[in-house]
Amino acid sequence: MLSKVLSSSVIGIEAHTVEVEVDISSRGLPHFSMVGLPDAAVKESRDRVRAALKNIGFHFPLKQITVNLAPADLKKEGSAFDLPIAVGIIASEGLIDPEALKGYIFTGELSLDGKIKPVRGALSVALLVRRLGLKGLILPAVNAPEAGVVDKTTVLGMQNLPDVIAFLRGEKTVEPFVTDIAETMKEHAIYEDDFSDVKGQEHAKRALEVAAAGGHNVLMIGPPGSGKTMLSKRLATILPGMTFDEALETTRIHSIAGLLKEGRPLLALRPFRAPHHTISDVALIGGGQTPKPGEVSMAHNGVLFLDEIPEFKRNVLEVLRQPLENGEVTVSRAVASLTYPASFMLVSAMNPCPCGYLGDPKHACTCSPSQVYRYRRRVSGPLLDRIDIHIEVPAVPYKELSNEYAGESSASIRERVLKARNFQLARFTGERIYCNGQMKTRHLKKYCKLQEDAHSLLDTAMHKLGLSARAYTRILKLSRTIADLESSSDIQSHHISEAIQYRTLDRGQY
């Protein structure tokens, strides 16, 4: 007898329908074959399904069993096909009405005792169910909170295979799982870090406020222990809060990567990713034999922090150019070409020289000019082109460290950032950009008109400091953001003056 069960396969961040066809025939010797481009994990489901069915009291048929995963030209991977295959075998034996299977997508890994284990990508599968208008999704109970954030979708979480069989036979009622989105967003949108923890570094804090307000990438230059990492970790706390759509897209990526923590069905905090400098280009950008999202996609809608950026391999840094420019990354392999979202703020940090103490009044630098030059050259010009703010982060003196004064909180800084972002959203309506950091040349001409004194100051700075055309466009972007923070429609001279201070490398300070 032939039975058909709907399941799904996640490719990239999208789930695709897979029809699991199970045919059981009494002719020929007992055999269990699986076709339809299954990978090793899918092939191993034969043994898991056989043991699970026997251990729940089902007499496994000693017949010729053929399982086809359609479409046959789509690569199938993972253990999520265990549950639909088991249900298909039971239905083919006539123990479940085939009509009861229609309209449901089944996904889940089986343990040998029949329990249903969690799988990756449950959120993407729930979105597929909603898009196709199906009756519902039957999946592991652990994954139900994650899938339950998708509205207008019936999500049925199951603990074990007997529960699934009882439900399909009409012997058991299962209440659909619904996640309270508003409560979840509120409960999990609390940051542990705060800008008030940072002693001193007022100039760096102001630079990060400007970066958050305009979506500008940042490079911090300073000696070891000056607080570069501490500042970077707190940047996400002053960014605008995650919208539900942003949270949904970010959660999908983390779900596929298997990084969602139990009890956190939705990522309500902007992600902060800080890969080590030994990371490979594949791990950073995504890929592999079967493409998976990399660190740049894990940081989508959040912050990617690269500490000691000159220590990263040159080829690793160069792959950042596409996501920084387009907000997405395309990974091409023999099996597929996939595009992952990768819209993030890049925050990087470096020492001023190999020993770290160039320009430090309390420590002598032991580096020669040629060593300093080679150290700086490890970060390419094209990558620096995509970083708007270069700031110096000096060591904090003991007097400021021991001071009881608490700095401004993240909440108060975020209020100013939100106000500036709202100006930008209104300004760029219909432009397909959302912040000043994304402006192109045509936008600079339209939205960055200078007053006469501001124009004169910038002209003087260009000649006296020898600033490049690259620095000119960055200064215009930054001054536009600084003006937005002051709710000023015009760019004034003091906006230009502050923006110039955020181009440390262009001013030849190092």
Secondary structure, DSSP 8 states (H G I E B T S, - for coil): -EEEEEEEEEETTEEEEEEEEEEEESSSS-EEEEESSB-HHHHTHHHHHHHHHHHTT-----SEEEEEEESTTS-B-SSTTHHHHHHHHHHHTTSS-HHHHTTEEE--EE-TTSBEE--S-HHHHHHHHHHHT-SEEEEEGGGHHHHTTSTT--EEEESBHHHHHHHHTTS---------HHHHHHHT---S--GGG--S-HHHHHHHHHHHHHT--EEEE--TTSSHHHHHHTGGGGS----HHHHHHHHHHHHHTT---TT--S--S--EE---TT--HHHHHEETTTTEE-HHHHTTTSEEEETTGGGS-HHHHHTTHHHHHHSEEEEE-SS-EEEEE---EEEEEE-SSSSS-TT-TTS-----HHHHHHHHHTS-HHHHTT--EEEE-----HHHHT-------HHHHHHHHHHHHHHHHHHTTTTT--SGGG--HHHHHHH--B-HHHHHHHHHHHHHTT--HHHHHHHHHHHHHHHHHTT-SSB-HHHHHHHHHTBTTTTT--
